[in-house]
Amino acid sequence: MAATGEQKLRAWFAARLPSDWFTRPVDVLYDRDEIVVVGDLAEPPRRDDDPGHHAASCLRAIECFREDTRALRVHVAAEAEHRFGRKVGWGATCGPVRRIFTALSVPVMTRLRIDERRVLDTLVDASIARSRSDALAWCVRLVHEHEGPWIDELRAALVHVDEVRGAGPNPRDDGGDEL
C-alpha cells in the first residue's frame, strides 16, 4: 500500500527535525496552499493546587520553543516550500494548550446567492463578524465544530480514493512530489 501524503510529509519532516524537540512524531496538516507541522512538547510539572498555573506554564513552554527553534524552523520551512510548492506553518501542543504560531490566512473565492449573502450580512450587521469574509470563516468553523466527525469520515474516504488512484495509471508524471 502506498504511503499517504501525510505519512510522506511526516517522514520528510522527521528526517530534518531534531529528535529531542517533540515527545512523539509530528502531526502534519496540509492542503493545496500550506503545510502545518505541529509537535507535542514535554509538559512542565503540575501543581495540584492550581490548574491555571499548569496551563500558563504550558503556554510559556510553547513560547520558549517558538523563540529557541526559530532559525532551524525557518531553514526547514524554506527547504519544504521549495520541494513541495507550499508555505509551511508551525505550531506546538503542550498539555492542554495548542498554539499555531505561523500559518496562512488564505483568501478563498466563492459565489453566493442573495440568501447566502444575507446570512453573512446579518452576522456583520449584528457585530458577530467584522466582514463577510470573517462571517464566512465563522460559519465554516461552526460547521467543523458540529459536523467534525462527518468531515473526518469524508477525509478518510478521500484517503482511500487517493490510494486507488495512485495504484492506477498516471498520465501526468511531471517528476514532482505529489501529496
C-alpha positions in Angstrom: 0.0 0.0 0.0 1.3 3.5 -0.9 2.1 6.0 1.8 -0.4 8.8 2.2 0.6 12.4 1.7 0.5 12.9 5.5 2.8 9.9 6.1 5.2 11.1 3.4 5.3 14.6 5.0 5.8 13.2 8.5 8.7 11.1 7.3 10.2 14.1 5.5 10.0 16.4 8.5 11.1 13.6 10.9 14.3 13.3 8.9 15.1 17.0 9.3 13.9 18.0 12.8 15.9 17.3 15.9 14.6 14.2 17.7 14.5 16.0 21.1 12.1 18.7 20.0 8.9 16.7 20.4 7.6 13.8 22.6 6.1 12.0 19.6 6.0 12.2 15.8 4.7 15.5 14.5 1.1 16.0 13.2 1.1 17.3 9.7 -1.9 19.1 8.2 -1.8 20.1 4.5 -3.9 21.5 1.7 -3.2 23.0 -1.7 -1.7 26.1 -0.2 0.0 25.2 3.1 1.7 22.5 5.2 1.3 23.0 9.0 3.6 21.0 11.3 2.5 20.6 15.0 4.5 18.8 17.6 3.9 17.8 21.2 6.2 19.4 23.8 7.1 17.8 27.2 4.7 19.1 29.8 6.1 21.1 32.7 5.4 19.6 36.2 1.9 20.1 37.5 1.0 21.8 40.8 -2.1 20.1 42.2 -3.4 23.3 43.8 -3.5 25.5 40.7 -4.7 24.1 37.2 -4.4 27.6 35.8 -0.7 27.6 36.7 -0.2 24.5 34.6 -1.8 26.0 31.5 0.3 29.2 31.9 3.4 27.0 32.2 2.5 25.1 29.1 1.9 28.4 27.2 5.4 29.6 28.3 6.9 26.4 27.2 5.4 26.9 23.7 6.6 30.5 23.5 10.1 29.4 24.6 10.1 26.6 22.0 9.0 29.1 19.3 11.8 31.5 20.1 14.5 28.9 20.6 13.8 26.9 17.4 13.1 29.8 15.0 16.3 29.7 12.9 16.1 25.9 12.2 12.3 26.0 11.6 12.8 28.8 9.0 15.5 26.8 7.3 13.4 23.6 7.2 10.4 25.5 6.0 12.4 27.1 3.2 13.5 23.6 2.0 10.0 22.2 2.3 8.5 25.2 0.4 10.9 24.7 -2.4 10.3 20.9 -2.6 6.5 20.8 -2.1 5.5 24.2 -3.5 3.5 25.1 -0.4 4.1 27.5 2.5 5.0 25.9 5.8 3.4 26.8 9.2 4.3 25.7 12.6 2.6 25.0 15.9 3.0 23.2 19.2 0.9 21.5 21.8 1.9 21.3 25.5 -0.6 19.7 27.9 -4.0 21.4 27.4 -2.6 24.2 25.3 -2.3 24.2 21.5 -0.9 27.2 19.5 -0.4 27.5 15.8 2.1 30.4 15.6 2.8 30.7 11.9 0.1 29.9 9.5 -1.5 31.4 6.4 -4.9 33.1 6.2 -5.7 32.3 2.6 -8.5 34.1 0.6 -11.0 31.8 -0.9 -13.2 32.8 -3.8 -16.8 31.8 -3.6 -20.0 32.5 -5.4 -23.0 33.1 -3.1 -26.6 33.8 -4.0 -28.6 36.5 -2.3 -30.0 34.3 0.5 -26.5 33.2 1.4 -25.1 36.7 1.3 -27.9 37.9 3.5 -26.8 35.4 6.2 -23.3 36.8 6.1 -24.6 40.4 6.1 -26.8 39.6 9.1 -23.8 38.4 11.0 -21.9 41.6 10.1 -24.8 43.9 10.9 -25.2 42.1 14.3 -21.5 42.6 15.0 -20.9 38.9 15.2 -18.3 39.3 12.4 -16.3 42.3 11.1 -16.8 41.5 7.4 -18.4 39.0 5.0 -15.1 37.2 4.9 -15.0 36.9 8.7 -18.6 35.8 8.8 -17.9 33.0 6.3 -14.9 31.8 8.3 -17.2 31.8 11.4 -19.7 29.7 9.5 -17.0 27.2 8.4 -15.7 26.9 12.0 -19.3 26.3 13.2 -19.8 23.5 10.6 -16.5 22.0 11.6 -17.5 22.1 15.3 -20.9 20.5 14.7 -20.1 18.2 11.8 -16.5 17.3 12.6 -16.9 13.5 12.8 -18.7 13.5 9.4 -15.9 15.7 7.9 -13.4 13.3 9.3 -15.2 10.4 7.6 -15.1 12.2 4.3 -11.3 12.8 4.7 -10.8 9.1 5.4 -12.8 8.1 2.3 -10.7 10.5 0.3 -7.5 8.8 1.5 -8.9 5.5 0.1 -9.7 7.3 -3.2 -6.1 8.6 -3.4 -4.8 5.1 -2.7 -6.9 3.6 -5.5 -6.0 6.5 -7.9 -2.3 6.0 -7.0 -2.4 2.3 -7.9 -3.8 3.1 -11.4 -2.1 4.6 -14.4 -0.6 8.1 -14.0 -1.0 10.1 -17.3 0.6 13.2 -15.7 4.0 12.3 -14.4 5.9 15.6 -14.1 8.5 14.2 -11.7 7.5 16.4 -8.8 6.5 15.4 -5.3 2.8 14.5 -5.2 0.9 14.8 -1.9 
